[in-house]
Every structure is written in structure tokens, then in C-alpha cells.
Amino acid sequence: MVTIGSLLAVILQSVLPVSAVLVVAGSILGLNLLAVIVGAAALTLKGVHPQEVSWLRWLNGEDDPHHTSVYASCPLTCEVRR
């Protein structure tokens, strides 16, 4: 996407010398936003709820059982008792 956007900006530079990058960046952001909105609308119209999607675990507030946090200070402070 970045490569295509860069090439479009270079090509448009001859036609729109001042605002070629702005036009290309705005159109890329707009297309991405439109894709997200259309995808969300399509899933909503199909009746798919976020609770039914297994890979949206973060949206339902469930924790990931495969990940445990290890802090950098733990080897120094985990064994210290007051």
C-alpha cells in the first residue's frame, strides 16, 4: 500500500505539484476507512455479533490463556519478602 501510494504521489506530482501527497494520503486513508465501515455493515446485516467471533477475544473482555506476563524486575524483586 505504501509503495503504490508513493508511486501515485510521484505520478500525480506532475499534474498537482502542490497537493499530490495530500490527495494520495487522503484517498488511501479514506479507502481504508470505507473498507472498515463496509465490512462492519456487511457483518451487521448478516447478523454476526462480536461475541460469536472466536478471534475477537479482546473485545469480549476475556483474557488470553496462552500469554503470561514476565516483568524485567521479577528476578530481582519477586523473591523479596517484607
N, CA, C and O atoms as a CHARMM CRD file, in Angstrom:
* protein
*
  328
    1    1 MET  N      0.82500  -1.18300   0.00000 PROA 1      0.00000
    2    1 MET  CA     0.00000   0.00000   0.00000 PROA 1      0.00000
    3    1 MET  C      0.87800   1.25900   0.00000 PROA 1      0.00000
    4    1 MET  O      0.56100   2.24500  -0.66500 PROA 1      0.00000
    5    2 VAL  N      1.96500   1.21300   0.74200 PROA 2      0.00000
    6    2 VAL  CA     2.86900   2.35500   0.79100 PROA 2      0.00000
    7    2 VAL  C      3.57700   2.53200  -0.54300 PROA 2      0.00000
    8    2 VAL  O      3.76900   3.65600  -1.00700 PROA 2      0.00000
    9    3 THR  N      3.96100   1.43200  -1.15100 PROA 3      0.00000
   10    3 THR  CA     4.65200   1.51300  -2.44600 PROA 3      0.00000
   11    3 THR  C      3.73800   2.08600  -3.51500 PROA 3      0.00000
   12    3 THR  O      4.14200   2.95400  -4.29000 PROA 3      0.00000
   13    4 ILE  N      2.50800   1.59900  -3.55500 PROA 4      0.00000
   14    4 ILE  CA     1.54700   2.10100  -4.54000 PROA 4      0.00000
   15    4 ILE  C      1.23800   3.56200  -4.27500 PROA 4      0.00000
   16    4 ILE  O      1.13800   4.35300  -5.21300 PROA 4      0.00000
   17    5 GLY  N      1.08400   3.93300  -3.00900 PROA 5      0.00000
   18    5 GLY  CA     0.83300   5.33300  -2.67700 PROA 5      0.00000
   19    5 GLY  C      1.98700   6.23100  -3.06200 PROA 5      0.00000
   20    5 GLY  O      1.77900   7.34500  -3.54300 PROA 5      0.00000
   21    6 SER  N      3.20300   5.75400  -2.85300 PROA 6      0.00000
   22    6 SER  CA     4.37300   6.54600  -3.24000 PROA 6      0.00000
   23    6 SER  C      4.43800   6.73900  -4.75000 PROA 6      0.00000
   24    6 SER  O      4.72000   7.83400  -5.23600 PROA 6      0.00000
   25    7 LEU  N      4.17600   5.66800  -5.48200 PROA 7      0.00000
   26    7 LEU  CA     4.18500   5.78100  -6.94300 PROA 7      0.00000
   27    7 LEU  C      3.07900   6.70800  -7.43800 PROA 7      0.00000
   28    7 LEU  O      3.30300   7.49800  -8.35600 PROA 7      0.00000
   29    8 LEU  N      1.89400   6.62300  -6.84600 PROA 8      0.00000
   30    8 LEU  CA     0.80900   7.52900  -7.23400 PROA 8      0.00000
   31    8 LEU  C      1.16300   8.97900  -6.92600 PROA 8      0.00000
   32    8 LEU  O      0.84000   9.87000  -7.71100 PROA 8      0.00000
   33    9 ALA  N      1.81000   9.22500  -5.81300 PROA 9      0.00000
   34    9 ALA  CA     2.20600  10.59000  -5.46300 PROA 9      0.00000
   35    9 ALA  C      3.22900  11.13400  -6.45000 PROA 9      0.00000
   36    9 ALA  O      3.17000  12.30200  -6.83600 PROA 9      0.00000
   37   10 VAL  N      4.16700  10.28400  -6.85500 PROA 10     0.00000
   38   10 VAL  CA     5.17300  10.72300  -7.83200 PROA 10     0.00000
   39   10 VAL  C      4.52000  11.00400  -9.17900 PROA 10     0.00000
   40   10 VAL  O      4.86300  11.97800  -9.84900 PROA 10     0.00000
   41   11 ILE  N      3.57800  10.14900  -9.57400 PROA 11     0.00000
   42   11 ILE  CA     2.88700  10.35300 -10.85600 PROA 11     0.00000
   43   11 ILE  C      2.02100  11.60800 -10.81600 PROA 11     0.00000
   44   11 ILE  O      1.99700  12.37800 -11.77700 PROA 11     0.00000
   45   12 LEU  N      1.30900  11.81600  -9.71000 PROA 12     0.00000
   46   12 LEU  CA     0.44700  12.99300  -9.61100 PROA 12     0.00000
   47   12 LEU  C      1.22100  14.28400  -9.39900 PROA 12     0.00000
   48   12 LEU  O      0.66400  15.37000  -9.56200 PROA 12     0.00000
   49   13 GLN  N      2.47900  14.18400  -9.04400 PROA 13     0.00000
   50   13 GLN  CA     3.28100  15.39000  -8.81100 PROA 13     0.00000
   51   13 GLN  C      3.36400  16.26100 -10.04800 PROA 13     0.00000
   52   13 GLN  O      3.45200  17.48300  -9.93200 PROA 13     0.00000
   53   14 SER  N      3.33700  15.66300 -11.23000 PROA 14     0.00000
   54   14 SER  CA     3.39800  16.46000 -12.45500 PROA 14     0.00000
   55   14 SER  C      2.08000  17.16400 -12.74000 PROA 14     0.00000
   56   14 SER  O      2.06300  18.22000 -13.37300 PROA 14     0.00000
   57   15 VAL  N      0.96700  16.58300 -12.27400 PROA 15     0.00000
   58   15 VAL  CA    -0.34600  17.18600 -12.52000 PROA 15     0.00000
   59   15 VAL  C     -0.71900  18.15300 -11.39500 PROA 15     0.00000
   60   15 VAL  O     -1.16600  19.26900 -11.65700 PROA 15     0.00000
   61   16 LEU  N     -0.53900  17.73000 -10.15600 PROA 16     0.00000
   62   16 LEU  CA    -0.85200  18.54800  -8.98500 PROA 16     0.00000
   63   16 LEU  C      0.42300  18.75900  -8.16700 PROA 16     0.00000
   64   16 LEU  O      0.65800  18.02000  -7.21100 PROA 16     0.00000
   65   17 PRO  N      1.23800  19.72900  -8.51000 PROA 17     0.00000
   66   17 PRO  CA     2.54000  19.84900  -7.86100 PROA 17     0.00000
   67   17 PRO  C      2.47300  20.17800  -6.36500 PROA 17     0.00000
   68   17 PRO  O      3.38700  19.82100  -5.62100 PROA 17     0.00000
   69   18 VAL  N      1.42200  20.84500  -5.91600 PROA 18     0.00000
   70   18 VAL  CA     1.37900  21.26800  -4.52000 PROA 18     0.00000
   71   18 VAL  C      0.74300  20.21500  -3.62500 PROA 18     0.00000
   72   18 VAL  O      1.22400  19.97800  -2.51700 PROA 18     0.00000
   73   19 SER  N     -0.32800  19.58100  -4.08500 PROA 19     0.00000
   74   19 SER  CA    -1.11800  18.74300  -3.18700 PROA 19     0.00000
   75   19 SER  C     -1.18200  17.27900  -3.59900 PROA 19     0.00000
   76   19 SER  O     -2.14900  16.59900  -3.25700 PROA 19     0.00000
   77   20 ALA  N     -0.20600  16.77700  -4.30600 PROA 20     0.00000
   78   20 ALA  CA    -0.24000  15.38500  -4.75900 PROA 20     0.00000
   79   20 ALA  C     -0.16600  14.42100  -3.58100 PROA 20     0.00000
   80   20 ALA  O     -0.92200  13.45200  -3.53200 PROA 20     0.00000
   81   21 VAL  N      0.72200  14.67000  -2.64400 PROA 21     0.00000
   82   21 VAL  CA     0.86900  13.77800  -1.49400 PROA 21     0.00000
   83   21 VAL  C     -0.38100  13.83200  -0.62600 PROA 21     0.00000
   84   21 VAL  O     -0.82700  12.80400  -0.11700 PROA 21     0.00000
   85   22 LEU  N     -0.94500  15.01200  -0.45500 PROA 22     0.00000
   86   22 LEU  CA    -2.15700  15.15800   0.34200 PROA 22     0.00000
   87   22 LEU  C     -3.32600  14.41600  -0.28400 PROA 22     0.00000
   88   22 LEU  O     -4.10000  13.77000   0.42300 PROA 22     0.00000
   89   23 VAL  N     -3.46000  14.49900  -1.58600 PROA 23     0.00000
   90   23 VAL  CA    -4.54600  13.79300  -2.27700 PROA 23     0.00000
   91   23 VAL  C     -4.36800  12.28400  -2.15600 PROA 23     0.00000
   92   23 VAL  O     -5.33200  11.57100  -1.88000 PROA 23     0.00000
   93   24 VAL  N     -3.16500  11.79500  -2.35500 PROA 24     0.00000
   94   24 VAL  CA    -2.91600  10.35500  -2.28800 PROA 24     0.00000
   95   24 VAL  C     -3.09900   9.84100  -0.86300 PROA 24     0.00000
   96   24 VAL  O     -3.74200   8.81200  -0.65700 PROA 24     0.00000
   97   25 ALA  N     -2.54600  10.54000   0.11700 PROA 25     0.00000
   98   25 ALA  CA    -2.68600  10.10800   1.50400 PROA 25     0.00000
   99   25 ALA  C     -4.14400  10.13700   1.95100 PROA 25     0.00000
  100   25 ALA  O     -4.60500   9.21700   2.62600 PROA 25     0.00000
  101   26 GLY  N     -4.86300  11.17900   1.58100 PROA 26     0.00000
  102   26 GLY  CA    -6.28000  11.27200   1.92500 PROA 26     0.00000
  103   26 GLY  C     -7.11000  10.18700   1.27500 PROA 26     0.00000
  104   26 GLY  O     -8.03100   9.65100   1.89100 PROA 26     0.00000
  105   27 SER  N     -6.79100   9.85900   0.03500 PROA 27     0.00000
  106   27 SER  CA    -7.56500   8.81000  -0.64000 PROA 27     0.00000
  107   27 SER  C     -7.25400   7.42900  -0.05600 PROA 27     0.00000
  108   27 SER  O     -8.15300   6.59400   0.04800 PROA 27     0.00000
  109   28 ILE  N     -6.00700   7.17500   0.32300 PROA 28     0.00000
  110   28 ILE  CA    -5.66900   5.89000   0.93700 PROA 28     0.00000
  111   28 ILE  C     -6.36100   5.75400   2.28900 PROA 28     0.00000
  112   28 ILE  O     -6.94300   4.71100   2.58500 PROA 28     0.00000
  113   29 LEU  N     -6.30400   6.79100   3.10500 PROA 29     0.00000
  114   29 LEU  CA    -6.99300   6.74500   4.40300 PROA 29     0.00000
  115   29 LEU  C     -8.49800   6.60800   4.23200 PROA 29     0.00000
  116   29 LEU  O     -9.15200   5.86400   4.96300 PROA 29     0.00000
  117   30 GLY  N     -9.03900   7.33100   3.26200 PROA 30     0.00000
  118   30 GLY  CA   -10.47600   7.24200   3.00400 PROA 30     0.00000
  119   30 GLY  C    -10.90500   5.86100   2.53800 PROA 30     0.00000
  120   30 GLY  O    -11.95500   5.36700   2.95100 PROA 30     0.00000
  121   31 LEU  N    -10.11000   5.23400   1.68600 PROA 31     0.00000
  122   31 LEU  CA   -10.44400   3.89000   1.21700 PROA 31     0.00000
  123   31 LEU  C    -10.35500   2.86400   2.33800 PROA 31     0.00000
  124   31 LEU  O    -11.17800   1.95200   2.41500 PROA 31     0.00000
  125   32 ASN  N     -9.35400   3.01000   3.21000 PROA 32     0.00000
  126   32 ASN  CA    -9.25500   2.09900   4.35700 PROA 32     0.00000
  127   32 ASN  C    -10.43300   2.26900   5.30700 PROA 32     0.00000
  128   32 ASN  O    -10.98900   1.28300   5.79000 PROA 32     0.00000
  129   33 LEU  N    -10.81100   3.50100   5.57600 PROA 33     0.00000
  130   33 LEU  CA   -11.95300   3.76500   6.44500 PROA 33     0.00000
  131   33 LEU  C    -13.24000   3.24500   5.82100 PROA 33     0.00000
  132   33 LEU  O    -14.08300   2.67700   6.51500 PROA 33     0.00000
  133   34 LEU  N    -13.39600   3.43500   4.52400 PROA 34     0.00000
  134   34 LEU  CA   -14.58000   2.93200   3.82000 PROA 34     0.00000
  135   34 LEU  C    -14.63500   1.40600   3.85500 PROA 34     0.00000
  136   34 LEU  O    -15.71400   0.83300   4.00200 PROA 34     0.00000
  137   35 ALA  N    -13.49400   0.74700   3.72100 PROA 35     0.00000
  138   35 ALA  CA   -13.45600  -0.71900   3.77600 PROA 35     0.00000
  139   35 ALA  C    -13.86400  -1.22900   5.15300 PROA 35     0.00000
  140   35 ALA  O    -14.58100  -2.22300   5.26000 PROA 35     0.00000
  141   36 VAL  N    -13.41300  -0.55500   6.20400 PROA 36     0.00000
  142   36 VAL  CA   -13.78500  -0.96600   7.55400 PROA 36     0.00000
  143   36 VAL  C    -15.27800  -0.76900   7.78900 PROA 36     0.00000
  144   36 VAL  O    -15.93600  -1.63700   8.36300 PROA 36     0.00000
  145   37 ILE  N    -15.81400   0.35800   7.35300 PROA 37     0.00000
  146   37 ILE  CA   -17.23900   0.63700   7.55600 PROA 37     0.00000
  147   37 ILE  C    -18.09900  -0.32200   6.75200 PROA 37     0.00000
  148   37 ILE  O    -19.10100  -0.82300   7.26200 PROA 37     0.00000
  149   38 VAL  N    -17.72700  -0.58800   5.50100 PROA 38     0.00000
  150   38 VAL  CA   -18.50000  -1.51800   4.66900 PROA 38     0.00000
  151   38 VAL  C    -18.41400  -2.93400   5.23100 PROA 38     0.00000
  152   38 VAL  O    -19.41400  -3.65100   5.24200 PROA 38     0.00000
  153   39 GLY  N    -17.24700  -3.34300   5.69400 PROA 39     0.00000
  154   39 GLY  CA   -17.11100  -4.66900   6.29900 PROA 39     0.00000
  155   39 GLY  C    -17.93600  -4.80700   7.55900 PROA 39     0.00000
  156   39 GLY  O    -18.58400  -5.83200   7.76900 PROA 39     0.00000
  157   40 ALA  N    -17.91900  -3.78200   8.40600 PROA 40     0.00000
  158   40 ALA  CA   -18.72300  -3.81800   9.63300 PROA 40     0.00000
  159   40 ALA  C    -20.21000  -3.83000   9.31100 PROA 40     0.00000
  160   40 ALA  O    -20.98000  -4.53100   9.96900 PROA 40     0.00000
  161   41 ALA  N    -20.62100  -3.06800   8.31100 PROA 41     0.00000
  162   41 ALA  CA   -22.02800  -3.05300   7.92700 PROA 41     0.00000
  163   41 ALA  C    -22.46100  -4.39900   7.35700 PROA 41     0.00000
  164   41 ALA  O    -23.56300  -4.86900   7.63800 PROA 41     0.00000
  165   42 ALA  N    -21.59700  -5.01900   6.56000 PROA 42     0.00000
  166   42 ALA  CA   -21.93100  -6.32800   5.99200 PROA 42     0.00000
  167   42 ALA  C    -22.06600  -7.38300   7.07800 PROA 42     0.00000
  168   42 ALA  O    -22.99000  -8.19500   7.04000 PROA 42     0.00000
  169   43 LEU  N    -21.15000  -7.38000   8.05200 PROA 43     0.00000
  170   43 LEU  CA   -21.25400  -8.34300   9.14100 PROA 43     0.00000
  171   43 LEU  C    -22.47000  -8.07400  10.01800 PROA 43     0.00000
  172   43 LEU  O    -23.08600  -9.01000  10.52700 PROA 43     0.00000
  173   44 THR  N    -22.81800  -6.81200  10.19800 PROA 44     0.00000
  174   44 THR  CA   -24.00300  -6.47500  10.98100 PROA 44     0.00000
  175   44 THR  C    -25.26300  -6.92400  10.26600 PROA 44     0.00000
  176   44 THR  O    -26.17600  -7.45700  10.89700 PROA 44     0.00000
  177   45 LEU  N    -25.32400  -6.71800   8.96500 PROA 45     0.00000
  178   45 LEU  CA   -26.50300  -7.14100   8.20300 PROA 45     0.00000
  179   45 LEU  C    -26.63900  -8.66200   8.14600 PROA 45     0.00000
  180   45 LEU  O    -27.75000  -9.18400   8.06300 PROA 45     0.00000
  181   46 LYS  N    -25.51500  -9.36800   8.19100 PROA 46     0.00000
  182   46 LYS  CA   -25.55900 -10.83300   8.21800 PROA 46     0.00000
  183   46 LYS  C    -25.94400 -11.36400   9.59100 PROA 46     0.00000
  184   46 LYS  O    -26.28800 -12.53900   9.72500 PROA 46     0.00000
  185   47 GLY  N    -25.89100 -10.51100  10.61400 PROA 47     0.00000
  186   47 GLY  CA   -26.26000 -10.92000  11.95900 PROA 47     0.00000
  187   47 GLY  C    -25.12200 -11.50700  12.76400 PROA 47     0.00000
  188   47 GLY  O    -25.36000 -12.22200  13.73800 PROA 47     0.00000
  189   48 VAL  N    -23.88600 -11.21800  12.37600 PROA 48     0.00000
  190   48 VAL  CA   -22.72900 -11.71700  13.10800 PROA 48     0.00000
  191   48 VAL  C    -22.45300 -10.74900  14.25400 PROA 48     0.00000
  192   48 VAL  O    -22.22900  -9.56100  14.02500 PROA 48     0.00000
  193   49 HSD  N    -22.46800 -11.25600  15.48500 PROA 49     0.00000
  194   49 HSD  CA   -22.19500 -10.43800  16.65800 PROA 49     0.00000
  195   49 HSD  C    -20.75900 -10.67800  17.11100 PROA 49     0.00000
  196   49 HSD  O    -20.22600 -11.76500  16.88900 PROA 49     0.00000
  197   50 PRO  N    -20.11700  -9.68800  17.74200 PROA 50     0.00000
  198   50 PRO  CA   -18.72200  -9.84900  18.18100 PROA 50     0.00000
  199   50 PRO  C    -18.52900 -11.01100  19.15100 PROA 50     0.00000
  200   50 PRO  O    -17.44500 -11.59300  19.19800 PROA 50     0.00000
  201   51 GLN  N    -19.55100 -11.35900  19.92000 PROA 51     0.00000
  202   51 GLN  CA   -19.43400 -12.46300  20.86100 PROA 51     0.00000
  203   51 GLN  C    -19.32600 -13.80600  20.15000 PROA 51     0.00000
  204   51 GLN  O    -18.86100 -14.77600  20.74800 PROA 51     0.00000
  205   52 GLU  N    -19.73700 -13.88500  18.90900 PROA 52     0.00000
  206   52 GLU  CA   -19.70800 -15.12900  18.14000 PROA 52     0.00000
  207   52 GLU  C    -18.37600 -15.35400  17.42900 PROA 52     0.00000
  208   52 GLU  O    -18.11600 -16.45300  16.94100 PROA 52     0.00000
  209   53 VAL  N    -17.53900 -14.33600  17.36800 PROA 53     0.00000
  210   53 VAL  CA   -16.27000 -14.43900  16.65500 PROA 53     0.00000
  211   53 VAL  C    -15.18700 -14.82300  17.65600 PROA 53     0.00000
  212   53 VAL  O    -14.91900 -14.08200  18.60200 PROA 53     0.00000
  213   54 SER  N    -14.56500 -15.98700  17.44600 PROA 54     0.00000
  214   54 SER  CA   -13.61700 -16.51200  18.43400 PROA 54     0.00000
  215   54 SER  C    -12.32900 -15.69500  18.50500 PROA 54     0.00000
  216   54 SER  O    -11.73300 -15.60900  19.57900 PROA 54     0.00000
  217   55 TRP  N    -11.87700 -15.09200  17.40600 PROA 55     0.00000
  218   55 TRP  CA   -10.61300 -14.37400  17.42400 PROA 55     0.00000
  219   55 TRP  C    -10.75800 -12.93300  17.90000 PROA 55     0.00000
  220   55 TRP  O     -9.77400 -12.19300  17.91300 PROA 55     0.00000
  221   56 LEU  N    -11.97000 -12.51400  18.29300 PROA 56     0.00000
  222   56 LEU  CA   -12.16100 -11.19300  18.89400 PROA 56     0.00000
  223   56 LEU  C    -12.26500 -11.30800  20.40400 PROA 56     0.00000
  224   56 LEU  O    -13.12900 -10.68800  21.02400 PROA 56     0.00000
  225   57 ARG  N    -11.39300 -12.09200  20.98700 PROA 57     0.00000
  226   57 ARG  CA   -11.43900 -12.34300  22.41900 PROA 57     0.00000
  227   57 ARG  C    -11.22200 -11.06800  23.22200 PROA 57     0.00000
  228   57 ARG  O    -11.81000 -10.90700  24.29100 PROA 57     0.00000
  229   58 TRP  N    -10.38700 -10.16000  22.72200 PROA 58     0.00000
  230   58 TRP  CA   -10.10600  -8.90800  23.41100 PROA 58     0.00000
  231   58 TRP  C    -11.34700  -8.03300  23.49800 PROA 58     0.00000
  232   58 TRP  O    -11.47500  -7.23900  24.43000 PROA 58     0.00000
  233   59 LEU  N    -12.26300  -8.16500  22.54300 PROA 59     0.00000
  234   59 LEU  CA   -13.47000  -7.34400  22.53800 PROA 59     0.00000
  235   59 LEU  C    -14.45900  -7.80100  23.59800 PROA 59     0.00000
  236   59 LEU  O    -15.23700  -6.99400  24.10600 PROA 59     0.00000
  237   60 ASN  N    -14.44100  -9.06600  23.93500 PROA 60     0.00000
  238   60 ASN  CA   -15.36200  -9.61000  24.92900 PROA 60     0.00000
  239   60 ASN  C    -14.83100  -9.51400  26.34700 PROA 60     0.00000
  240   60 ASN  O    -15.54200  -9.86800  27.28800 PROA 60     0.00000
  241   61 GLY  N    -13.62300  -9.05400  26.52500 PROA 61     0.00000
  242   61 GLY  CA   -13.05600  -8.91000  27.84800 PROA 61     0.00000
  243   61 GLY  C    -12.45100 -10.18600  28.39500 PROA 61     0.00000
  244   61 GLY  O    -12.09300 -10.22400  29.57300 PROA 61     0.00000
  245   62 GLU  N    -12.32000 -11.22700  27.59900 PROA 62     0.00000
  246   62 GLU  CA   -11.71000 -12.47200  28.05100 PROA 62     0.00000
  247   62 GLU  C    -10.19500 -12.36400  27.91600 PROA 62     0.00000
  248   62 GLU  O     -9.68500 -11.75700  26.97400 PROA 62     0.00000
  249   63 ASP  N     -9.49100 -12.95600  28.86300 PROA 63     0.00000
  250   63 ASP  CA    -8.04000 -12.90800  28.76600 PROA 63     0.00000
  251   63 ASP  C     -7.52500 -14.02500  27.88000 PROA 63     0.00000
  252   63 ASP  O     -8.22400 -15.00100  27.60900 PROA 63     0.00000
  253   64 ASP  N     -6.30600 -13.86400  27.44100 PROA 64     0.00000
  254   64 ASP  CA    -5.65800 -14.84500  26.58200 PROA 64     0.00000
  255   64 ASP  C     -4.90500 -15.83600  27.46600 PROA 64     0.00000
  256   64 ASP  O     -3.90900 -15.45800  28.08200 PROA 64     0.00000
  257   65 PRO  N     -5.34500 -17.08200  27.54900 PROA 65     0.00000
  258   65 PRO  CA    -4.70400 -18.01800  28.47800 PROA 65     0.00000
  259   65 PRO  C     -3.30500 -18.45800  28.04500 PROA 65     0.00000
  260   65 PRO  O     -2.57800 -19.03800  28.85100 PROA 65     0.00000
  261   66 HSD  N     -2.91500 -18.20400  26.81500 PROA 66     0.00000
  262   66 HSD  CA    -1.61200 -18.63600  26.32500 PROA 66     0.00000
  263   66 HSD  C     -0.51300 -17.61400  26.61700 PROA 66     0.00000
  264   66 HSD  O      0.66200 -17.87600  26.35900 PROA 66     0.00000
  265   67 HSD  N     -0.88600 -16.47000  27.14600 PROA 67     0.00000
  266   67 HSD  CA     0.10000 -15.41600  27.36300 PROA 67     0.00000
  267   67 HSD  C      0.21000 -15.10400  28.85400 PROA 67     0.00000
  268   67 HSD  O     -0.79100 -14.82500  29.51400 PROA 67     0.00000
  269   68 THR  N      1.40300 -15.15300  29.36400 PROA 68     0.00000
  270   68 THR  CA     1.65400 -14.74900  30.74200 PROA 68     0.00000
  271   68 THR  C      2.70700 -13.65100  30.73900 PROA 68     0.00000
  272   68 THR  O      3.68400 -13.71900  29.99300 PROA 68     0.00000
  273   69 SER  N      2.50600 -12.65300  31.56500 PROA 69     0.00000
  274   69 SER  CA     3.42200 -11.52300  31.61600 PROA 69     0.00000
  275   69 SER  C      4.62300 -11.85000  32.48800 PROA 69     0.00000
  276   69 SER  O      4.48200 -12.40700  33.57700 PROA 69     0.00000
  277   70 VAL  N      5.79800 -11.50000  32.00200 PROA 70     0.00000
  278   70 VAL  CA     7.02900 -11.64200  32.76500 PROA 70     0.00000
  279   70 VAL  C      7.66500 -10.25700  32.81400 PROA 70     0.00000
  280   70 VAL  O      7.98500  -9.66900  31.78000 PROA 70     0.00000
  281   71 TYR  N      7.83900  -9.75800  34.00500 PROA 71     0.00000
  282   71 TYR  CA     8.38200  -8.41400  34.15800 PROA 71     0.00000
  283   71 TYR  C      9.89700  -8.46100  34.30200 PROA 71     0.00000
  284   71 TYR  O     10.44400  -9.42700  34.83500 PROA 71     0.00000
  285   72 ALA  N     10.56500  -7.43800  33.83500 PROA 72     0.00000
  286   72 ALA  CA    12.02800  -7.40500  33.85600 PROA 72     0.00000
  287   72 ALA  C     12.57100  -7.35100  35.27300 PROA 72     0.00000
  288   72 ALA  O     13.67200  -7.84200  35.52300 PROA 72     0.00000
  289   73 SER  N     11.83000  -6.76900  36.20900 PROA 73     0.00000
  290   73 SER  CA    12.32300  -6.64000  37.57400 PROA 73     0.00000
  291   73 SER  C     12.04300  -7.87600  38.42000 PROA 73     0.00000
  292   73 SER  O     12.47800  -7.93600  39.57000 PROA 73     0.00000
  293   74 CYS  N     11.34000  -8.85000  37.89200 PROA 74     0.00000
  294   74 CYS  CA    10.94800 -10.01500  38.67600 PROA 74     0.00000
  295   74 CYS  C     12.14500 -10.81200  39.22500 PROA 74     0.00000
  296   74 CYS  O     12.09600 -11.21800  40.38600 PROA 74     0.00000
  297   75 PRO  N     13.19500 -11.05200  38.46800 PROA 75     0.00000
  298   75 PRO  CA    14.31600 -11.79900  39.06300 PROA 75     0.00000
  299   75 PRO  C     14.91600 -11.09900  40.28000 PROA 75     0.00000
  300   75 PRO  O     15.49300 -11.75500  41.14800 PROA 75     0.00000
  301   76 LEU  N     14.78800  -9.78700  40.35000 PROA 76     0.00000
  302   76 LEU  CA    15.37400  -9.04800  41.47400 PROA 76     0.00000
  303   76 LEU  C     14.39900  -8.90300  42.64400 PROA 76     0.00000
  304   76 LEU  O     14.81900  -8.89500  43.80100 PROA 76     0.00000
  305   77 THR  N     13.09600  -8.78800  42.34900 PROA 77     0.00000
  306   77 THR  CA    12.15300  -8.41700  43.40100 PROA 77     0.00000
  307   77 THR  C     11.12100  -9.48100  43.73700 PROA 77     0.00000
  308   77 THR  O     10.44300  -9.34900  44.75600 PROA 77     0.00000
  309   78 CYS  N     10.96800 -10.51300  42.94500 PROA 78     0.00000
  310   78 CYS  CA     9.91600 -11.47800  43.20700 PROA 78     0.00000
  311   78 CYS  C     10.17400 -12.29700  44.46100 PROA 78     0.00000
  312   78 CYS  O      9.22500 -12.73900  45.10800 PROA 78     0.00000
  313   79 GLU  N     11.42000 -12.50900  44.81700 PROA 79     0.00000
  314   79 GLU  CA    11.75000 -13.30600  45.99200 PROA 79     0.00000
  315   79 GLU  C     11.86700 -12.47000  47.25900 PROA 79     0.00000
  316   79 GLU  O     12.04200 -13.02200  48.34500 PROA 79     0.00000
  317   80 VAL  N     11.77300 -11.14600  47.14000 PROA 80     0.00000
  318   80 VAL  CA    11.91800 -10.27000  48.29700 PROA 80     0.00000
  319   80 VAL  C     10.60700 -10.25100  49.07800 PROA 80     0.00000
  320   80 VAL  O      9.54700  -9.97200  48.51900 PROA 80     0.00000
  321   81 ARG  N     10.68500 -10.54800  50.36200 PROA 81     0.00000
  322   81 ARG  CA     9.51800 -10.52100  51.24700 PROA 81     0.00000
  323   81 ARG  C      9.73000  -9.43000  52.29300 PROA 81     0.00000
  324   81 ARG  O     10.85000  -9.24500  52.76900 PROA 81     0.00000
  325   82 ARG  N      8.69800  -8.72400  52.64900 PROA 82     0.00000
  326   82 ARG  CA     8.81100  -7.68500  53.67100 PROA 82     0.00000
  327   82 ARG  C      8.35900  -8.20300  54.99800 PROA 82     0.00000
  328   82 ARG  O      8.38100  -7.47000  55.98700 PROA 82     0.00000
